[in-house]
Amino acid sequence: MMERSLSERMAQFDENYPLILEEIARAARLSGRKPEDITLLAATKTVPLEVINHAISRGLSCLGENRVQELLDKYPGLDKDRCDVQFIGRLQTNKVKYLLGKVSCIQSVDSMKLAQEISRLCQREGTEMKILVEVNIGREESKGGVLPEELLPFLEKVSKLPGLRVDGLMTIPPVCAQKEELCRYFSEMRQYYVDIAAKRLDNVSMNCLSMGMSSDFSEAIQCGATMVRVGSALFGARQYPAAKEENLDLGGR
């Protein structure tokens, strides 16, 4: 039963992957860019290791995990030589130590406390961590992220922390009934991204604008995203095992 289930999920990825790439290319052209200007990050929460490595063998080059324990469970068996691994979920400060040396980027930095802990551990280990600052574009109490009006002061402080390299911004907009409302949030994020890039802050690069998930990645790209986080549209509906740790979900659907 397990082999058949894995085979079915691999076949589902093989069917979905080229369709997602085609839609990314279409949306990129509509935004005046090339398909290669957009990074597809596969959100692999609950996706079995065998299926992830199959996806990598088919050309997937970037993946993101939402939960520290799940990442640690999968990490030894991942085909890491052919795929960039990032962390895209909510992160507790006491779990930062498990990510150093395993991920190239932490996308969900949303507080000075978290940024300072990443900096402290990077200094201790003599390494550097690329980060994205998460922006709570919808000002939702249930979500993490820096409020838009606090973004610039936050970046100015974080930019001074040794061991960190700010590489861009990430957001998860509110659920919207109308596409126009959704695009308004995406466009606001794009404007913050452009405005901050123009300020040329030391140690702050706007190389990545990570926004858009399975249900809205096309709209995100058309509004300026440079990275989209796609999970269920690639791998099918998630199957949730018994939780091993506190839920850190928020990175990609």
N, C-alpha and C positions, 0 to 999 in steps of 0.2 A: 504493500500500500504506500509506504514512504517513497519507494523508487518511482512509482507511478505519479505520485503527487509532485515530486521534484521534476519529473519529465514534463508534466503538464505546465508547471510554472516556467520551465525553460522554454517550452514551445510558445507560451503566452508572451514571454519577453521577445522571442524571435519575431513574433507577429507585430507586437507593439512598437518595438524599437525603431524600425525604419519609418513608421508613420509619425512618431514623435519628431524624428530628425527632419522629415519633410515639413512638418508644421513649424518647427523652429526656423527652417530656411525661409519659408513663406513669410513668417512674421518679421524676420530680420530684413528681408527685402522691402517689406512695407515700411519699415523704420529707416530705410536708407542705408542699411548696413549689409555686410556679408554674413552668411551662415557661420563662418568660422569666427566671427566676432562674438558669438554667444557660446557660453559653456553650459553644457548639460550636466548637472550634478544629479546622480541617482540617489534618492533618499531610500536607504536600504533597511530601515527599521522593520524588524520581524522577517526579513527576507533571508532564507537559509544561505549558509556559506556556499553551498554547491551551486546555487542559482546565481549568486553574485559572481563567482569565478567564471561561470558560463557566460554571464553578461560581459565580463571583462574580455573573455576570449573572442567575443563578437565585436569588440571595438569600444566598449564603455571605458572611459578614461578618467572619470572623476566620480567619487561616491561620498556620501555623507551619512554618518550615524547620529542618532538622537540620544542614545543612552550609553553612558560610560560602560556599564557592565556588559551590555551586548557587544560593544566595540571590542572590549577585552576578550570576550569569548571567541569572537570571530578572527581577531587580528592575527594570531599565529598562522592560520590557514589561508589568509587572503593572498591573492596574487598581486602583491604590493608593487612589484617591479614594473607592472604595466598600468597601474592605476593610482591616482592621487587620492588620499584619504583625508577627509575633513570632518570636523565636529559641528553639528548644526542645531543641537538641542539646548534647552536650558541647562546651565551648568552651575553646580554648587562649588564653592571655593575648595572644599575638602576633597574634591575629585579631580582638581586640575592636575595634580601630580601624576595621575594615571595616563594623561594625554600627551605629556611631553615625550618627544621622540617617536610618537605614533601618528600624529596628525600634522598636516602642513598648515592648517588654519583653524582657528576657533571663530565661528561666525556669530556667536550669540553673546558678545561682550556688552553688558548693559548696565554695569555699575562700576564705580571706582574701586570698590572692595574686590571685585572679581579681577579687574585689570591689575590692581596692585599685587594680588596673589600670583597671577601669571607672571608678572614682572619679577617678583621675588624668586620664584622657582627657576625662571629662565636664567637669572643672574647666578643662582646657586649651581646650576648645571652647565653654565657657560654656553648657553644656546640662545636662540631667538625664536619668537612665535609670531607668525602673521595672524592678525585679527581683523574681523569686521565688527563695526559697532552696530548693534541692533537698535533700530529706531521704532518707537511705538507710534506709528504714523496716525493711528486711529484714536490715540489717547485712551485705550481700553484698560481698565483696572485689572482685568483678568490676565493680561499679557505683560511680559517683560518688555524692556526696551527703554531707551532714553527718549524723553519727550522732545518733540521737534525744537521747541524754543530753548532747550537746554543743550542741544547737540553741539553747537560751536564751542561753548565753554568746556564741555566734557572732552571734546577732541583736543582742545588746547592743553588740558591737564594730562590726558592720557599720552599725548605725543611726547611728553617729557619723561615717561617711565622707561628705563633701560630694559632691553630685552624684548620689547614689543615693536611691531611694525604695523601701523594701521594701513590696511590695504583697500578699505572701502566701507560700504554700508550694507546692511541687511534689514529686511522688514517683512512682517506678516500683516497684511491689511485686514480690516474687519470683513466679516462675511457681508456681502452686498447683494441686494435683490436686483439691482440694475447695473448693467455693465458700465454705464456712464459714471456712476458713483465709484465703482471699483477703479476705473481708469483715472479718476481724479486723484485718488490716493497714490497710485503708481506715478502719476505725473508730478505730484508734489515731491515724492521721493527723488525723482529724477532731477528736479530743480535744486533740492538740497545738495545732491551729488555734484551738480555742475557748479553751484555757488561755492562749495567747499574746495573743489579742485582749483577754482580761480584764486583762492586765498593763498595757495602755495605754502601751507603750514609745514614746518620742519617735521619730518618723520610721519607725515600723513599723505598717503597717495590714494587717489580715487581711481584705482584700477578695476574695482569690482563693485557692481550694484546687484546684489543678490535679492531677487524678488520674483514671485510667481511660482505656483505649484501646479499640481496635476490639472486642476479645474480652471486655471487662469493664466497659465504660462504664456500663451499666445498674446494676450492683452498686455502682460508685463513687458514682453519683448518689444511690442509696438510702442510702449511708453518709455522705453529706454533701458530695460534690464540688460545686464551683460552676463548674468548667470541665472538659471532657473533650477529649482529643486523639485524634481519630479519623482514620485514614488508609485502610487497605485496605477497611474496611467501606463507605467512601464511594466510593473510586476503583477498587476491585478490586485484585488481587494486583499487587505492584510488579514492574517490569521494571528491572533494574539495569544501567545503562551502565557503561563502564569508569570506574573511580574517578579523579577529578581531584585529590583531596587525601586526607589522612588521614581515616579513618572517624570521624565525630563523632556517630554514631547513638546515640540513647537516648531520644528525645523522644516518639514516638508510633507506634503500629502500626496 
